Amino acid sequence: MVHLRKSSDRGYANHGWLKSYHSFSFASYHDSQFMGWGNLRVINEDRVAAGKGFGKHSHRDMEIVSYVLSGELAHEDSIGNVKTIPPGDVQRMSAGTGVIHSEFNHAPDQETHFLQIWLEPLHKDVEPGYEQKTIPPQAKRGSLHLIASIDGAQGSVKMNADAKIYAGLFEGRESANLKMDPARKAYVHLIKGTLVAQGQQLQAGDALMLKGESQVTLEHGEGAEVLVFDLAP
């Protein structure tokens, strides 16, 4: 099964300082057909205005991954982390038994554009945790590079979630084939550019929801940046 989810079909919220597209039901956007996919619960494409951000707020029992596309995101939390997340970094926060954090764009004249991703945890009530790694562009060039996983394989950040997240950059004749267990689900999210996935043409913001597939095929990219999720059924 392959379902195309068009960018224009996503939920949208404009709070002035924050403009956000919601791939799945979130906050005031609700669609009973799109509550998540497998154990992937949230993909929000957020644009935060200069000098603005998310004040202190709490999370519990959720794996939260941030993937910055442009600008920078300043992170501070109740477990002692004060970090800056630049483009190319992947950040994972395990909320576990509870964590309070804030995220800000401190730049005076530049927007921060990033993806906020939530995955349901494999185990609840774990100790909160944080990890951040830099993924150089050459590691993603013409291939799918593992950036987050349950076991921290291949230098990825380690999540308390039965999932793998891959990132790739594709141009022209570059292509990739990712083998999948047909018993699991997959999700392809095109961040920017154009790309053909499973034979379907994707535009920026489009996604494919896959079930029962033995592989994910990506080809014919034009300025394409993509995330691919290997998810629990």
N, C-alpha and C positions, 0 to 999 in steps of 0.2 A: 504494500500500500504506500502510495506517495501522494501527499496532499500539499498543494502550493498555497502558501499564506502570503498574500500580497502586502507590500508595505502600506498601501493606502487603506487596508482593512484593519490595521492596528488601532488600538485606542490612542487618544491624544489628549494631553493636558497642557494648557498654557497658563502658568502662574506668574507670568511677567519675568521674574528672575530665573525661572526654570521652565524649559520646554521639553516635554517628555513623550516619547512614543512607547506604548505598552504592547508587547507581543502577546501577553496573557493578562487575564483579569487582574487589576491592581487598583487599589484605592477606589475612586469613584467610577472607574471603568469596569464594567462587569459584562461578560459574555459567557454563558454556561457551557458553550462549546469549546472555549479556550481558557480553561482553568490551569493549564500546564500541559506538559507532555512527558510521560514517564515521571522521573523524579526532578525534572526541570520545572521550576515554579514561576520564575520571573526572568524576563529580559526587558529591561527598560533602556531605551536610548535617550540619554539625558544631555541637555545643553544647559550649562550653568553660567549665568551672566557674570561679568567681571565684578569682583568684590562681594559676591554672594555665595550662599551655600546652605547645606543642611545643618541646622543646629543640633545640639545634643539630643539624641533619641536612643531608645533601647531596642535590642533584638534578643531573641531566644530561640534555640534549636533550629538554626538555619545556617547553611554554608553560603557565604556571600563572596562573590568574585567581582572585582572591578578591573576593567580593561580600558585604559585611557587612550583616546584617539588623537586628541590635540589639546593643547593647554596643559595645565597641571592640576592635580587634586590633592589638597592637604588633608591628611587623616590624623585624627587624635582619638584615643579610646581610653576606657577605664581600666585596661590592663597594662597601661604604661607606654603604648606606642604613639609616637609623634613622627609621622612620616610624610614625605611628599611622593606622589605617584606621577611620574612623567609618562609620555607616550612610549610604548614598547614594554612597559612593565606590566606584570600581572600580579594582582594582590588578592589574597584569600584571607577572610576573617571567619573563624568558626565561632558562632554566637554561643553555642552550648548552653550552659546554665544561666547565661545572661551577660550582656555586655552593653555599655553605653558608648556611643561614638558620635563624632561630627565629621563632616566632609565639606571643605570650602575651596572656592577658587579665589585666591588672594591677589591674583593679577589685577592691576588697575585698568587694563585696556584689552584684555583677551578673554574670550569665552573658553570654557572647558567642556569638551565633548567626550563623553565616555559611556560605556555599557555597564549597567548594574545587573548582575546575574545572581539569582538565588536558586539553590538546590536543596531539596529536602535531605536531612542528615540520615546516615545509616544508623547511627546510635544517638540517642537523646541524652541530655544531661551530662555531656562531656565538659571538660574544662575548656573555657574559651581560649582561642589561639589566633595567631596572626603570622602570615608569611608573605613575602614580597620578593619577586625575582625579575631581572631584566632579561627580555627575550630579544636578541639582536635581529634586525630585519633579515639578514642573510640566512638565519636558521629557518625562516618561514618562506623563503623565496622558492617558488615552484614546488612546494611540498607542504604536507600537513605536519606541523611540529607540535608535539604533546606539551601543553602548558599547565595542565592541572589534572590530577588523578588521585585515586584512592590510596596509592602506595608511593607517590612521589617519584615514579619511574622516569628515567631519562632526564633527570634534573627538573621535573615539573614541580609546581607547588602541590603539597599533599592535602587532600580534602577528606573530610569525614562524610563522604558521599560515594555511592556506587555509580561512578561516572568517570568519563574521561573528556577533556576538552582539548581540541586541536585548533591551531591557528595557521592560516596559510595566506600567501601572496601569490597571485597568478596573473600572468601576462602572456598573450599570444599562444604559443604552442605548449606552454607549461601545463602539466596535468598531474592529477594524483588519483589513486585508487586506494580507498581505505576498506579493509576487510571488516565485516560486521558479523556478529552472531544474529541470525534471523529471529531468535527468540527475544532479542532486545530491541529497543527503539533508538532512533537517531534523529538528530535535528541539525539542519544546515541553515545558518544565518549569514546572509551576505551583508557585510558592513558597508562596503562602498564598491563602486565600479559595476561591471556586469560580469556574469559567469554562467556557464551551462553546468547544471548539476542534475544527475540522473536523466540527462537528455532534455531538461527543461531550462529555458532561459530565465535567469534571475536578474533583477535590477536591485540597486541599493535598498536595503530594508526588507527585501523579500526573504522568505524562509521556506524550507521544505520540511514537512513532518513525515518521517519514514518508519514503517513497521514491516517486519517480515522480509527485509532486504539483506542480502549476503555481502553487499559492498556499497560504498558511496563513491561515485565517480564525478570528478570535477575537471572541467576543461574549458578552453576558449575564453579565458579571462581577459578583461580589459580594465586595467587599474583596479583589479579585484582584491579585496581583503575579506576573508571569510573565517567564521568559526564553525566547527563541526563537533557535535556532542554525541558521545556514545553513552546511552542512558539505560537505567533499569527499566524493565517492562512496565 
